[in-house]
Amino acid sequence: MTVIHKNCAIGVILTLVCLVLAFLLLPCPVYAESVNSGYSSVLDDLKSDPNFDESLYPVNETDYSLQVVQIAESKDGELLVYVYQPSNGTKDYTASSVNISTAINDSLYYKNYKLELQSREGAFCKYLVKDFELKPDAMRYYDISAIFRPYDETTDKGLPVDNENDLNEVSFKVAKLFTAVTVDGKVSYSCIETKVIEVMDKYVGHLRYSNGFSLCPSSCLAYFVAFDTNLPIDNLYEADIYFVTQNYRYYHRTPNWAQFDPGEDTMTYEDAVEHELTLAYDTVVEHEGGGLFAKKYSWKRIESVDEFVKNEELTDEGLKDLENKSWVLRFYEADYSFVQGSNSFTEQSTKVNDVTILRLKFETDGVVYNLGVVDNKQSPAQEQQPDNENTNEWEFPSFCDKDWEKILGTVLLMIGIILIVIMLAPLLPVLIRLVIWLITLPFRLIGAMVKSLKNIRRNN
C-alpha cells in the first residue's frame, strides 16, 4: 500500500470517528423502548427522559405559539410529535398539520401531514402524525420545518386589508432535525437545529384566459402565488407547494314573484383533493383554447414579479396585490365556464384552497440553498376576481402590436370574405331554392313511393 493510500485510509477512519463522537455528544433523550400511541399521557412520555425538566416550559396565557420539543416512534409503528403550547388552559389550541421530510440535504422533500390530538396535559400536547409510514432503516430522519394550527382572528395577526385572500392556518417555525437510531432493539433520539426560509408576505390569485369564441363560452384559470421571504433570493430554481382543490357548481335563478317563483341559489362541491407538486424554473406551460380565434398563451412555472408584470396585462388591483413581492409560482390550471340564461346563470370551475410553500431551492451570492419553508395556508376568496385584463381576448391583431404580417393577413381575409359575399349575392335566390329542394327531396321521394304502391294495389 502506498503512502497516499495509507493517508487516505487514515483520513477516512478519523472522519468516521469524528462523526460518531459528534452524534454521541448531541442531546439525546433515550427511551428503553418505543412509547405507546394513544394510551400513555404526554407528560409520562416526556418524563421517561431523565434530562427532561418540566419547569422550563411554563404556562403563559399570552403566548399562542406551538413549539415542537420531541418526537417518538410508537410500538404500533406510528410517529408521535410532542408540542409545547404555552397558552394551554387559556387557549386550548389544537395543531392541525406539520411539514416533515424523511430525507436530508439535497434530497429534502417535505410533505404536509395531518395531526390528531392524543393527549393534553399542562402546557404540552401529544399528537399522532396521520398516514405516516415509518421506514425500516436503522437510522431514520425527521426534518420538521413548520407546524400549523387554525387561524384565530382574536389573537393572530391577519392579512393586510388590501389582501383579498382568506387565512386558513398559521404556521410556526420548528427548524429541527430529529434522528432516530435503533441499536439492539432500543431506540435513541437526537436533535439538531436546521435552517429554514420564512415567507413574509404572500398573495394567492389567478388569471383568466379565454378559450376563444364558442356556443358555450369557457376559459382557463391559471392560479399563482406571489411572495417575499426573509432571506434574499437571486435565482429561484425549484419549489415544492401544497394545495387543495375542489370542483364546484354554482347555479343562480332570479326570483319572479309574479309567477310565484322564489328563485334558487345553489352551490355544490365535490370531494377535496390534496396536491403536492415540485415546480422547476425551466418548465414552460402552453395553453390554447378550442374555440374560434383562440389565442395561445404560455408562461413559466417560476417567474420573478418583474417578469410576471411584464408578460401579463394585469389590472390595477392585480398590480397592487404584487407590491412587496419578489417571486411568482404558477402552480395550477383549471377549466372555467359561465352559462347565462334569460333569468339564471351557471358557473362551474375548481376552487383552490390552503396554499402553502413547502421547500425552496435557490441561489444567493453564488451559493445554492435547499431549505424548508415556514408559510401560512391561504386561499383565494370565493368572489375573488381575475388579476388580468384580457379575460375575453381573441386572436385579433392590434395595430399597436406592429405585427404587420398578421395585420395584413387579417385585412386580406376580411376583404376576401366581403368579395365572396358580393359575388354570391345574385346567386342567393338560386341557392335558397336549391337548399329547399334538397330538404324536401326525401319527402317527395317517399310520396312518390306511396303513390306508386297505391297504383299497384289498385291495378291488382
C-alpha positions as CSV (number, residue, x, y, z in Angstrom):
1,M,0.0,0.0,0.0
2,T,1.4,3.4,-1.0
3,V,1.8,6.3,1.4
4,I,-1.0,8.1,-0.3
5,H,-3.4,5.2,0.2
6,K,-2.4,4.9,3.8
7,N,-3.0,8.6,4.4
8,C,-6.4,8.4,2.7
9,A,-7.4,5.4,4.8
10,I,-6.4,7.2,8.0
11,G,-8.3,10.3,6.9
12,V,-11.5,8.2,6.3
13,I,-11.2,6.4,9.7
14,L,-10.6,9.8,11.5
15,T,-13.7,11.3,9.8
16,L,-15.9,8.3,10.8
17,V,-14.7,8.6,14.4
18,C,-15.4,12.3,14.5
19,L,-18.9,11.7,13.1
20,V,-19.7,9.0,15.7
21,L,-18.4,11.3,18.6
22,A,-20.4,14.2,17.3
23,F,-23.5,12.1,17.2
24,L,-22.9,10.8,20.7
25,L,-22.4,14.3,22.1
26,L,-25.7,15.6,20.9
27,P,-28.6,16.0,23.4
28,C,-30.1,12.5,23.2
29,P,-33.1,11.5,25.3
30,V,-33.0,7.8,25.5
31,Y,-36.1,5.5,25.6
32,A,-35.8,1.9,26.6
33,E,-38.4,1.1,24.0
34,S,-40.9,2.8,21.8
35,V,-43.7,4.7,23.6
36,N,-47.4,3.9,23.4
37,S,-49.5,5.7,20.8
38,G,-52.8,6.7,22.3
39,Y,-52.8,5.4,25.8
40,S,-49.8,7.0,27.7
41,S,-50.1,10.7,28.7
42,V,-47.9,13.3,27.1
43,L,-46.0,14.0,30.4
44,D,-45.4,10.3,31.1
45,D,-43.7,10.0,27.7
46,L,-41.6,13.1,28.1
47,K,-40.5,12.3,31.7
48,S,-39.1,9.0,30.5
49,D,-36.1,11.2,29.5
50,P,-34.2,11.8,32.8
51,N,-33.0,15.1,31.5
52,F,-36.5,16.5,30.9
53,D,-37.3,19.5,33.1
54,E,-41.0,20.5,33.1
55,S,-40.2,23.8,34.9
56,L,-38.5,25.0,31.7
57,Y,-41.9,25.0,29.9
58,P,-44.2,27.3,32.0
59,V,-47.8,28.1,31.1
60,N,-48.1,31.6,29.5
61,E,-51.6,32.8,28.7
62,T,-50.3,35.4,26.2
63,D,-48.1,33.1,24.2
64,Y,-50.2,31.4,21.5
65,S,-47.3,29.7,19.7
66,L,-46.7,26.0,19.1
67,Q,-43.2,24.6,19.8
68,V,-42.1,21.1,18.8
69,V,-39.9,19.7,21.6
70,Q,-39.7,15.9,20.8
71,I,-40.8,13.1,18.5
72,A,-41.2,9.4,19.2
73,E,-42.0,6.2,17.3
74,S,-44.8,4.2,18.8
75,K,-44.9,0.5,19.4
76,D,-47.6,0.3,16.6
77,G,-45.2,1.8,14.0
78,E,-46.6,5.3,14.2
79,L,-44.9,8.7,14.6
80,L,-45.8,11.0,17.5
81,V,-45.0,14.7,17.9
82,Y,-44.8,16.4,21.3
83,V,-45.6,20.1,21.3
84,Y,-45.2,22.8,24.0
85,Q,-48.2,25.1,23.8
86,P,-47.8,27.9,26.5
87,S,-51.4,29.1,26.3
88,N,-52.9,25.8,27.2
89,G,-55.7,26.4,29.8
90,T,-56.5,29.8,28.3
91,K,-56.4,29.0,24.6
92,D,-56.5,25.2,24.1
93,Y,-55.4,25.3,20.5
94,T,-55.1,22.0,18.6
95,A,-52.4,21.7,16.0
96,S,-53.7,20.8,12.6
97,S,-50.7,19.7,10.4
98,V,-46.9,19.5,10.3
99,N,-44.3,19.6,7.5
100,I,-41.9,16.6,7.7
101,S,-39.1,15.4,5.3
102,T,-37.6,11.9,5.9
103,A,-34.7,12.8,3.6
104,I,-32.0,15.4,4.2
105,N,-29.6,17.7,2.4
106,D,-30.1,17.8,-1.4
107,S,-32.9,15.1,-1.2
108,L,-35.1,17.2,1.1
109,Y,-38.8,16.6,0.2
110,Y,-41.4,17.8,2.7
111,K,-45.0,16.5,3.0
112,N,-47.8,18.2,4.9
113,Y,-49.2,15.6,7.3
114,K,-52.5,16.0,9.3
115,L,-52.2,15.7,13.1
116,E,-54.5,14.0,15.6
117,L,-54.5,15.1,19.3
118,Q,-53.8,12.1,21.6
119,S,-53.2,13.8,25.0
120,R,-53.2,17.3,26.5
121,E,-51.6,17.9,29.9
122,G,-50.2,21.1,31.4
123,A,-48.5,23.1,28.7
124,F,-47.9,20.0,26.5
125,C,-49.8,18.2,23.8
126,K,-49.1,14.8,22.2
127,Y,-50.1,14.3,18.5
128,L,-50.3,11.4,16.1
129,V,-49.0,12.1,12.6
130,K,-51.7,10.6,10.4
131,D,-50.9,8.4,7.4
132,F,-47.2,8.4,8.2
133,E,-45.2,5.3,7.5
134,L,-42.0,4.6,9.4
135,K,-39.0,3.5,7.4
136,P,-37.3,0.2,8.2
137,D,-33.9,1.8,8.2
138,A,-31.6,1.6,11.2
139,M,-31.2,5.4,11.1
140,R,-34.3,7.4,10.4
141,Y,-34.5,11.2,9.8
142,Y,-37.4,13.5,10.6
143,D,-36.7,17.1,9.4
144,I,-39.5,19.3,10.6
145,S,-39.7,22.8,9.2
146,A,-43.1,24.0,10.5
147,I,-46.2,23.2,12.4
148,F,-49.7,24.6,11.8
149,R,-52.9,25.4,13.7
150,P,-56.2,27.0,12.6
151,Y,-56.1,30.8,12.3
152,D,-57.7,32.7,15.2
153,E,-58.7,36.3,14.4
154,T,-58.8,37.2,18.1
155,T,-55.1,36.5,18.7
156,D,-53.3,36.1,15.3
157,K,-52.1,38.8,13.0
158,G,-54.3,38.7,9.9
159,L,-53.6,39.6,6.3
160,P,-53.3,43.2,5.1
161,V,-56.6,45.0,4.5
162,D,-56.0,45.1,0.7
163,N,-55.2,41.3,0.5
164,E,-58.4,39.5,-0.7
165,N,-57.3,36.1,0.5
166,D,-58.6,34.0,3.4
167,L,-56.1,32.9,6.0
168,N,-56.8,29.3,7.0
169,E,-53.9,28.1,9.1
170,V,-51.0,29.9,10.7
171,S,-47.5,28.3,10.8
172,F,-44.8,28.3,13.4
173,K,-41.1,27.7,12.8
174,V,-39.7,24.4,14.0
175,A,-36.4,24.0,12.1
176,K,-35.3,20.8,13.8
177,L,-33.8,17.6,12.5
178,F,-34.6,14.6,14.7
179,T,-32.7,11.4,14.2
180,A,-33.9,8.0,15.5
181,V,-31.4,5.2,15.7
182,T,-32.2,1.5,16.6
183,V,-29.4,-0.5,18.3
184,D,-30.1,-3.9,19.7
185,G,-33.8,-3.3,19.7
186,K,-33.5,0.0,21.6
187,V,-34.4,3.4,20.0
188,S,-32.5,6.6,20.8
189,Y,-33.2,10.1,19.6
190,S,-31.1,13.1,18.9
191,C,-32.0,16.6,17.7
192,I,-30.1,19.5,16.0
193,E,-31.3,22.8,14.7
194,T,-31.6,23.4,11.0
195,K,-32.0,26.4,8.7
196,V,-35.3,27.4,7.1
197,I,-36.6,30.3,5.0
198,E,-39.7,32.2,6.0
199,V,-42.4,33.6,3.8
200,M,-43.1,37.2,4.9
201,D,-45.8,38.4,2.5
202,K,-48.0,36.3,0.2
203,Y,-50.9,36.6,-2.2
204,V,-52.8,33.8,-4.0
205,G,-54.5,34.8,-7.2
206,H,-55.5,33.7,-10.7
207,L,-55.5,34.8,-14.3
208,R,-58.3,34.0,-16.7
209,Y,-57.6,33.2,-20.4
210,S,-60.4,32.9,-22.9
211,N,-60.7,29.7,-24.9
212,G,-62.0,31.7,-27.9
213,F,-65.5,32.1,-29.3
214,S,-67.9,29.1,-28.9
215,L,-71.5,28.5,-28.2
216,C,-70.7,27.6,-24.6
217,P,-68.1,30.2,-23.5
218,S,-65.2,28.8,-21.4
219,S,-61.9,29.9,-20.0
220,C,-58.7,28.7,-18.4
221,L,-58.0,29.8,-14.8
222,A,-54.2,29.9,-14.1
223,Y,-53.5,30.0,-10.4
224,F,-50.4,31.6,-8.9
225,V,-48.9,32.6,-5.6
226,A,-46.7,35.7,-5.2
227,F,-44.5,36.0,-2.2
228,D,-41.4,37.5,-0.5
229,T,-39.1,35.9,2.0
230,N,-36.9,36.8,5.0
231,L,-33.8,35.8,3.0
232,P,-32.6,37.3,-0.3
233,I,-33.0,35.2,-3.4
234,D,-31.0,35.9,-6.6
235,N,-32.2,32.9,-8.6
236,L,-35.1,30.6,-7.7
237,Y,-34.7,27.1,-9.2
238,E,-37.3,24.8,-7.5
239,A,-40.3,25.0,-5.3
240,D,-42.4,22.4,-3.6
241,I,-46.0,23.5,-3.0
242,Y,-49.1,22.1,-1.2
243,F,-52.7,23.0,-2.0
244,V,-56.2,21.6,-2.1
245,T,-58.6,21.7,-5.0
246,Q,-62.4,21.3,-5.0
247,N,-64.6,21.3,-8.1
248,Y,-67.8,23.3,-7.7
249,R,-71.0,24.2,-9.5
250,Y,-72.9,27.4,-8.7
251,Y,-76.5,27.9,-10.0
252,H,-78.5,31.1,-9.6
253,R,-82.0,31.8,-10.7
254,T,-83.5,35.2,-10.2
255,P,-86.9,35.3,-8.2
256,N,-90.0,36.0,-10.2
257,W,-92.8,36.6,-7.7
258,A,-95.3,37.3,-10.4
259,Q,-95.1,33.7,-11.4
260,F,-94.7,32.5,-7.8
261,D,-91.0,31.6,-8.4
262,P,-88.9,32.2,-5.3
263,G,-85.7,31.7,-7.4
264,E,-82.7,29.5,-6.5
265,D,-79.2,29.9,-5.2
266,T,-77.3,26.6,-5.0
267,M,-73.6,25.9,-4.5
268,T,-72.4,22.2,-4.7
269,Y,-68.9,21.0,-4.1
270,E,-67.2,17.7,-5.0
271,D,-64.7,16.0,-2.6
272,A,-61.5,17.9,-1.9
273,V,-58.2,16.7,-3.5
274,E,-54.8,17.3,-2.0
275,H,-51.8,18.1,-4.2
276,E,-48.1,18.3,-3.6
277,L,-46.1,19.4,-6.6
278,T,-42.5,20.3,-7.5
279,L,-42.1,23.3,-9.8
280,A,-39.0,24.0,-11.8
281,Y,-37.8,27.3,-13.2
282,D,-37.3,25.9,-16.7
283,T,-40.7,24.4,-17.1
284,V,-43.0,26.2,-19.6
285,V,-46.7,25.8,-19.9
286,E,-48.7,26.4,-23.0
287,H,-52.5,26.8,-23.3
288,E,-54.6,27.3,-26.4
289,G,-58.4,27.1,-26.2
290,G,-60.5,25.1,-28.7
291,G,-62.8,28.0,-29.8
292,L,-62.7,30.3,-32.8
293,F,-60.0,33.0,-32.8
294,A,-58.4,31.3,-29.7
295,K,-55.1,32.8,-28.6
296,K,-52.1,30.7,-27.5
297,Y,-50.8,31.6,-24.1
298,S,-47.5,30.4,-22.5
299,W,-45.8,31.0,-19.1
300,K,-43.1,29.7,-16.9
301,R,-43.8,27.8,-13.7
302,I,-41.4,30.1,-11.7
303,E,-41.1,33.8,-12.6
304,S,-39.8,36.9,-10.9
305,V,-42.5,39.5,-10.2
306,D,-40.9,41.8,-12.7
307,E,-41.2,39.1,-15.4
308,F,-44.8,38.4,-14.4
309,V,-45.8,42.0,-14.6
310,K,-44.1,42.5,-18.0
311,N,-45.7,39.4,-19.6
312,E,-49.3,39.9,-18.4
313,E,-51.9,42.6,-18.8
314,L,-52.7,43.0,-15.1
315,T,-55.5,45.1,-13.5
316,D,-54.7,47.9,-11.2
317,E,-55.9,45.8,-8.3
318,G,-53.6,42.9,-9.6
319,L,-50.6,45.2,-9.6
320,K,-51.4,46.4,-6.1
321,D,-51.6,42.7,-4.9
322,L,-48.0,42.2,-6.2
323,E,-46.5,45.1,-4.2
324,N,-43.6,44.0,-1.9
325,K,-43.5,40.6,-3.5
326,S,-40.4,39.1,-5.3
327,W,-41.4,35.8,-6.9
328,V,-44.3,34.1,-8.5
329,L,-45.1,30.4,-8.6
330,R,-47.7,29.5,-11.3
331,F,-48.8,26.1,-10.0
332,Y,-52.3,25.0,-11.2
333,E,-54.7,25.4,-14.2
334,A,-58.5,24.7,-14.1
335,D,-61.4,24.9,-16.6
336,Y,-64.0,27.7,-16.1
337,S,-67.4,28.0,-17.7
338,F,-70.2,30.6,-17.2
339,V,-73.5,30.0,-19.0
340,Q,-76.0,32.8,-18.9
341,G,-79.8,32.2,-19.3
342,S,-82.7,34.6,-19.5
343,N,-83.1,34.8,-15.8
344,S,-80.4,32.4,-14.5
345,F,-76.7,31.5,-14.8
346,T,-74.5,28.5,-14.1
347,E,-70.8,28.8,-13.1
348,Q,-68.5,25.7,-13.0
349,S,-64.9,25.6,-12.1
350,T,-62.3,24.5,-9.5
351,K,-61.7,26.3,-6.1
352,V,-58.1,26.3,-4.8
353,N,-57.6,26.3,-1.0
354,D,-54.9,26.0,1.7
355,V,-51.9,27.1,-0.5
356,T,-48.6,26.8,1.3
357,I,-45.0,26.6,0.1
358,L,-43.0,23.6,1.4
359,R,-39.5,24.0,0.0
360,L,-37.4,26.4,-2.0
361,K,-34.1,25.7,-3.8
362,F,-32.4,29.0,-4.7
363,E,-29.1,30.8,-5.2
364,T,-27.8,33.8,-3.3
365,D,-24.4,35.3,-3.8
366,G,-23.3,32.3,-5.8
367,V,-24.3,29.8,-3.1
368,V,-27.2,27.3,-3.7
369,Y,-29.5,26.6,-0.8
370,N,-32.2,23.9,-0.4
371,L,-34.4,24.8,2.6
372,G,-37.7,24.0,4.2
373,V,-40.2,26.9,4.3
374,V,-42.3,28.4,7.1
375,D,-45.5,29.6,5.4
376,N,-49.2,30.0,6.3
377,K,-52.1,28.3,4.4
378,Q,-54.1,30.8,2.4
379,S,-57.0,30.6,-0.1
380,P,-58.4,33.0,-2.7
381,A,-61.8,34.3,-1.6
382,Q,-64.8,32.8,-3.3
383,E,-65.7,36.1,-5.1
384,Q,-62.1,37.0,-5.9
385,Q,-61.8,38.4,-9.5
386,P,-59.0,37.6,-12.0
387,D,-55.9,39.7,-11.8
388,N,-55.6,40.3,-15.5
389,E,-57.4,42.4,-18.1
390,N,-57.5,40.1,-21.1
391,T,-60.3,37.8,-19.9
392,N,-62.1,37.8,-23.3
393,E,-59.2,38.4,-25.7
394,W,-59.4,36.7,-29.1
395,E,-56.6,36.4,-31.6
396,F,-57.2,39.6,-33.5
397,P,-54.0,41.6,-34.0
398,S,-53.9,45.2,-32.8
399,F,-52.2,48.0,-34.8
400,C,-50.3,48.8,-31.6
401,D,-48.6,45.4,-31.9
402,K,-46.8,46.5,-35.1
403,D,-47.1,42.9,-36.4
404,W,-47.7,43.9,-40.0
405,E,-47.9,40.4,-41.4
406,K,-50.8,39.5,-39.1
407,I,-52.5,42.8,-39.7
408,L,-52.2,42.5,-43.5
409,G,-53.3,38.8,-43.4
410,T,-56.4,39.8,-41.3
411,V,-57.3,42.7,-43.7
412,L,-56.9,40.5,-46.8
413,L,-59.0,37.8,-45.2
414,M,-61.8,40.3,-44.4
415,I,-61.7,41.7,-47.9
416,G,-61.9,38.2,-49.4
417,I,-64.9,37.4,-47.2
418,I,-66.7,40.6,-48.4
419,L,-65.9,39.9,-52.1
420,I,-67.2,36.3,-51.8
421,V,-70.4,37.6,-50.2
422,I,-70.8,40.2,-53.0
423,M,-70.2,37.7,-55.8
424,L,-72.6,35.2,-54.3
425,A,-75.4,37.7,-53.8
426,P,-77.0,37.3,-57.2
427,L,-77.0,33.5,-56.8
428,L,-78.6,33.8,-53.3
429,P,-82.2,33.0,-54.6
430,V,-81.0,30.0,-56.6
431,L,-79.0,28.8,-53.5
432,I,-82.1,29.1,-51.4
433,R,-84.3,27.2,-53.9
434,L,-81.5,24.5,-54.1
435,V,-81.5,24.2,-50.3
436,I,-85.3,23.9,-50.1
437,W,-85.2,21.4,-53.0
438,L,-82.6,19.3,-51.1
439,I,-84.5,19.4,-47.9
440,T,-87.9,18.4,-49.5
441,L,-86.3,15.8,-51.8
442,P,-86.6,12.9,-49.3
443,F,-90.3,13.7,-48.6
444,R,-91.1,13.9,-52.3
445,L,-89.4,10.5,-52.9
446,I,-91.4,9.0,-50.0
447,G,-94.6,10.5,-51.5
448,A,-93.8,9.0,-55.0
449,M,-93.2,5.6,-53.5
450,V,-96.5,5.7,-51.6
451,K,-98.3,6.8,-54.8
452,S,-96.7,4.0,-56.7
453,L,-97.7,1.4,-54.2
454,K,-101.3,2.7,-54.3
455,N,-101.4,2.4,-58.1
456,I,-100.0,-1.2,-57.9
457,R,-102.7,-2.1,-55.4
458,R,-105.5,-0.5,-57.5
459,N,-104.3,-2.4,-60.6
460,N,-104.2,-5.8,-58.7
